[in-house]
Amino acid sequence: MANAKCESCKFFDEHKVNGAVAQHDEGLCRFNPPVNQPGPDAHGLWPVVGSSDWCGHYTPEMTAAE
């Protein structure tokens, strides 16, 4: 379970591929759907997670390919 952290997950988006700048060690969880629209005309927000965070969805198959 040493790899059971967000940065090892294939659903972790370090948010750099789209030109955005990551805040500290944070990224976006693309496993879970966007949440809580701030207003009726706003888009949902992807959950923000730390690279060393983890969740109960982890399986070895979810580990990102290196």
Chimera marker file (.cmm) of the C-alpha trace (Angstrom):
<marker_set name="trace">
<marker id="1" x="0.000" y="0.000" z="0.000" r="1" g="1" b="0" radius="0.5"/>
<marker id="2" x="3.027" y="2.306" z="-0.249" r="1" g="1" b="0" radius="0.5"/>
<marker id="3" x="1.664" y="3.590" z="-3.585" r="1" g="1" b="0" radius="0.5"/>
<marker id="4" x="-1.752" y="4.366" z="-2.096" r="1" g="1" b="0" radius="0.5"/>
<marker id="5" x="-1.478" y="8.108" z="-2.604" r="1" g="1" b="0" radius="0.5"/>
<marker id="6" x="-3.004" y="10.463" z="-5.103" r="1" g="1" b="0" radius="0.5"/>
<marker id="7" x="0.196" y="11.229" z="-7.031" r="1" g="1" b="0" radius="0.5"/>
<marker id="8" x="0.477" y="7.513" z="-7.896" r="1" g="1" b="0" radius="0.5"/>
<marker id="9" x="-3.102" y="7.289" z="-9.164" r="1" g="1" b="0" radius="0.5"/>
<marker id="10" x="-3.862" y="7.391" z="-12.880" r="1" g="1" b="0" radius="0.5"/>
<marker id="11" x="-6.800" y="9.688" z="-12.094" r="1" g="1" b="0" radius="0.5"/>
<marker id="12" x="-4.595" y="12.351" z="-10.428" r="1" g="1" b="0" radius="0.5"/>
<marker id="13" x="-4.265" y="15.429" z="-12.638" r="1" g="1" b="0" radius="0.5"/>
<marker id="14" x="-1.318" y="17.541" z="-11.546" r="1" g="1" b="0" radius="0.5"/>
<marker id="15" x="-3.017" y="20.284" z="-13.544" r="1" g="1" b="0" radius="0.5"/>
<marker id="16" x="0.030" y="21.073" z="-15.678" r="1" g="1" b="0" radius="0.5"/>
<marker id="17" x="-0.978" y="19.602" z="-19.042" r="1" g="1" b="0" radius="0.5"/>
<marker id="18" x="-3.533" y="22.329" z="-19.660" r="1" g="1" b="0" radius="0.5"/>
<marker id="19" x="-1.105" y="25.146" z="-18.882" r="1" g="1" b="0" radius="0.5"/>
<marker id="20" x="-2.346" y="25.764" z="-15.352" r="1" g="1" b="0" radius="0.5"/>
<marker id="21" x="0.039" y="26.106" z="-12.446" r="1" g="1" b="0" radius="0.5"/>
<marker id="22" x="-0.269" y="23.611" z="-9.598" r="1" g="1" b="0" radius="0.5"/>
<marker id="23" x="-0.594" y="25.047" z="-6.113" r="1" g="1" b="0" radius="0.5"/>
<marker id="24" x="2.053" y="23.467" z="-3.868" r="1" g="1" b="0" radius="0.5"/>
<marker id="25" x="1.532" y="19.692" z="-4.191" r="1" g="1" b="0" radius="0.5"/>
<marker id="26" x="-2.143" y="19.876" z="-5.111" r="1" g="1" b="0" radius="0.5"/>
<marker id="27" x="-3.886" y="18.389" z="-8.103" r="1" g="1" b="0" radius="0.5"/>
<marker id="28" x="-7.338" y="17.421" z="-9.277" r="1" g="1" b="0" radius="0.5"/>
<marker id="29" x="-9.056" y="14.105" z="-8.633" r="1" g="1" b="0" radius="0.5"/>
<marker id="30" x="-10.508" y="12.933" z="-11.949" r="1" g="1" b="0" radius="0.5"/>
<marker id="31" x="-11.900" y="9.722" z="-10.407" r="1" g="1" b="0" radius="0.5"/>
<marker id="32" x="-14.762" y="11.546" z="-8.739" r="1" g="1" b="0" radius="0.5"/>
<marker id="33" x="-17.147" y="13.835" z="-10.631" r="1" g="1" b="0" radius="0.5"/>
<marker id="34" x="-17.140" y="17.625" z="-10.308" r="1" g="1" b="0" radius="0.5"/>
<marker id="35" x="-18.913" y="18.876" z="-7.196" r="1" g="1" b="0" radius="0.5"/>
<marker id="36" x="-20.825" y="21.866" z="-5.808" r="1" g="1" b="0" radius="0.5"/>
<marker id="37" x="-21.588" y="24.398" z="-8.448" r="1" g="1" b="0" radius="0.5"/>
<marker id="38" x="-21.125" y="27.826" z="-6.846" r="1" g="1" b="0" radius="0.5"/>
<marker id="39" x="-24.048" y="29.239" z="-8.826" r="1" g="1" b="0" radius="0.5"/>
<marker id="40" x="-26.610" y="28.190" z="-11.422" r="1" g="1" b="0" radius="0.5"/>
<marker id="41" x="-24.463" y="29.494" z="-14.310" r="1" g="1" b="0" radius="0.5"/>
<marker id="42" x="-21.177" y="28.103" z="-12.972" r="1" g="1" b="0" radius="0.5"/>
<marker id="43" x="-19.423" y="24.861" z="-13.796" r="1" g="1" b="0" radius="0.5"/>
<marker id="44" x="-18.851" y="22.127" z="-11.231" r="1" g="1" b="0" radius="0.5"/>
<marker id="45" x="-15.422" y="21.949" z="-9.628" r="1" g="1" b="0" radius="0.5"/>
<marker id="46" x="-13.140" y="18.913" z="-9.656" r="1" g="1" b="0" radius="0.5"/>
<marker id="47" x="-12.097" y="17.845" z="-6.145" r="1" g="1" b="0" radius="0.5"/>
<marker id="48" x="-8.701" y="19.311" z="-5.187" r="1" g="1" b="0" radius="0.5"/>
<marker id="49" x="-6.382" y="16.820" z="-3.482" r="1" g="1" b="0" radius="0.5"/>
<marker id="50" x="-2.802" y="16.837" z="-2.232" r="1" g="1" b="0" radius="0.5"/>
<marker id="51" x="-0.298" y="14.566" z="-3.943" r="1" g="1" b="0" radius="0.5"/>
<marker id="52" x="0.227" y="12.602" z="-0.720" r="1" g="1" b="0" radius="0.5"/>
<marker id="53" x="-3.510" y="12.310" z="0.026" r="1" g="1" b="0" radius="0.5"/>
<marker id="54" x="-5.231" y="8.944" z="-0.476" r="1" g="1" b="0" radius="0.5"/>
<marker id="55" x="-8.750" y="7.578" z="-0.656" r="1" g="1" b="0" radius="0.5"/>
<marker id="56" x="-10.612" y="4.311" z="-0.264" r="1" g="1" b="0" radius="0.5"/>
<marker id="57" x="-10.891" y="3.819" z="-4.024" r="1" g="1" b="0" radius="0.5"/>
<marker id="58" x="-7.230" y="2.799" z="-4.341" r="1" g="1" b="0" radius="0.5"/>
<marker id="59" x="-6.377" y="-0.496" z="-6.015" r="1" g="1" b="0" radius="0.5"/>
<marker id="60" x="-3.032" y="-1.477" z="-7.590" r="1" g="1" b="0" radius="0.5"/>
<marker id="61" x="-4.760" y="-1.285" z="-11.013" r="1" g="1" b="0" radius="0.5"/>
<marker id="62" x="-5.352" y="2.442" z="-10.474" r="1" g="1" b="0" radius="0.5"/>
<marker id="63" x="-1.640" y="3.143" z="-10.208" r="1" g="1" b="0" radius="0.5"/>
<marker id="64" x="-0.464" y="5.415" z="-13.013" r="1" g="1" b="0" radius="0.5"/>
<marker id="65" x="1.787" y="3.895" z="-15.658" r="1" g="1" b="0" radius="0.5"/>
<marker id="66" x="5.297" y="5.244" z="-15.446" r="1" g="1" b="0" radius="0.5"/>
<link id1="1" id2="2" r="1" g="1" b="0" radius="0.2"/>
<link id1="2" id2="3" r="1" g="1" b="0" radius="0.2"/>
<link id1="3" id2="4" r="1" g="1" b="0" radius="0.2"/>
<link id1="4" id2="5" r="1" g="1" b="0" radius="0.2"/>
<link id1="5" id2="6" r="1" g="1" b="0" radius="0.2"/>
<link id1="6" id2="7" r="1" g="1" b="0" radius="0.2"/>
<link id1="7" id2="8" r="1" g="1" b="0" radius="0.2"/>
<link id1="8" id2="9" r="1" g="1" b="0" radius="0.2"/>
<link id1="9" id2="10" r="1" g="1" b="0" radius="0.2"/>
<link id1="10" id2="11" r="1" g="1" b="0" radius="0.2"/>
<link id1="11" id2="12" r="1" g="1" b="0" radius="0.2"/>
<link id1="12" id2="13" r="1" g="1" b="0" radius="0.2"/>
<link id1="13" id2="14" r="1" g="1" b="0" radius="0.2"/>
<link id1="14" id2="15" r="1" g="1" b="0" radius="0.2"/>
<link id1="15" id2="16" r="1" g="1" b="0" radius="0.2"/>
<link id1="16" id2="17" r="1" g="1" b="0" radius="0.2"/>
<link id1="17" id2="18" r="1" g="1" b="0" radius="0.2"/>
<link id1="18" id2="19" r="1" g="1" b="0" radius="0.2"/>
<link id1="19" id2="20" r="1" g="1" b="0" radius="0.2"/>
<link id1="20" id2="21" r="1" g="1" b="0" radius="0.2"/>
<link id1="21" id2="22" r="1" g="1" b="0" radius="0.2"/>
<link id1="22" id2="23" r="1" g="1" b="0" radius="0.2"/>
<link id1="23" id2="24" r="1" g="1" b="0" radius="0.2"/>
<link id1="24" id2="25" r="1" g="1" b="0" radius="0.2"/>
<link id1="25" id2="26" r="1" g="1" b="0" radius="0.2"/>
<link id1="26" id2="27" r="1" g="1" b="0" radius="0.2"/>
<link id1="27" id2="28" r="1" g="1" b="0" radius="0.2"/>
<link id1="28" id2="29" r="1" g="1" b="0" radius="0.2"/>
<link id1="29" id2="30" r="1" g="1" b="0" radius="0.2"/>
<link id1="30" id2="31" r="1" g="1" b="0" radius="0.2"/>
<link id1="31" id2="32" r="1" g="1" b="0" radius="0.2"/>
<link id1="32" id2="33" r="1" g="1" b="0" radius="0.2"/>
<link id1="33" id2="34" r="1" g="1" b="0" radius="0.2"/>
<link id1="34" id2="35" r="1" g="1" b="0" radius="0.2"/>
<link id1="35" id2="36" r="1" g="1" b="0" radius="0.2"/>
<link id1="36" id2="37" r="1" g="1" b="0" radius="0.2"/>
<link id1="37" id2="38" r="1" g="1" b="0" radius="0.2"/>
<link id1="38" id2="39" r="1" g="1" b="0" radius="0.2"/>
<link id1="39" id2="40" r="1" g="1" b="0" radius="0.2"/>
<link id1="40" id2="41" r="1" g="1" b="0" radius="0.2"/>
<link id1="41" id2="42" r="1" g="1" b="0" radius="0.2"/>
<link id1="42" id2="43" r="1" g="1" b="0" radius="0.2"/>
<link id1="43" id2="44" r="1" g="1" b="0" radius="0.2"/>
<link id1="44" id2="45" r="1" g="1" b="0" radius="0.2"/>
<link id1="45" id2="46" r="1" g="1" b="0" radius="0.2"/>
<link id1="46" id2="47" r="1" g="1" b="0" radius="0.2"/>
<link id1="47" id2="48" r="1" g="1" b="0" radius="0.2"/>
<link id1="48" id2="49" r="1" g="1" b="0" radius="0.2"/>
<link id1="49" id2="50" r="1" g="1" b="0" radius="0.2"/>
<link id1="50" id2="51" r="1" g="1" b="0" radius="0.2"/>
<link id1="51" id2="52" r="1" g="1" b="0" radius="0.2"/>
<link id1="52" id2="53" r="1" g="1" b="0" radius="0.2"/>
<link id1="53" id2="54" r="1" g="1" b="0" radius="0.2"/>
<link id1="54" id2="55" r="1" g="1" b="0" radius="0.2"/>
<link id1="55" id2="56" r="1" g="1" b="0" radius="0.2"/>
<link id1="56" id2="57" r="1" g="1" b="0" radius="0.2"/>
<link id1="57" id2="58" r="1" g="1" b="0" radius="0.2"/>
<link id1="58" id2="59" r="1" g="1" b="0" radius="0.2"/>
<link id1="59" id2="60" r="1" g="1" b="0" radius="0.2"/>
<link id1="60" id2="61" r="1" g="1" b="0" radius="0.2"/>
<link id1="61" id2="62" r="1" g="1" b="0" radius="0.2"/>
<link id1="62" id2="63" r="1" g="1" b="0" radius="0.2"/>
<link id1="63" id2="64" r="1" g="1" b="0" radius="0.2"/>
<link id1="64" id2="65" r="1" g="1" b="0" radius="0.2"/>
<link id1="65" id2="66" r="1" g="1" b="0" radius="0.2"/>
</marker_set>
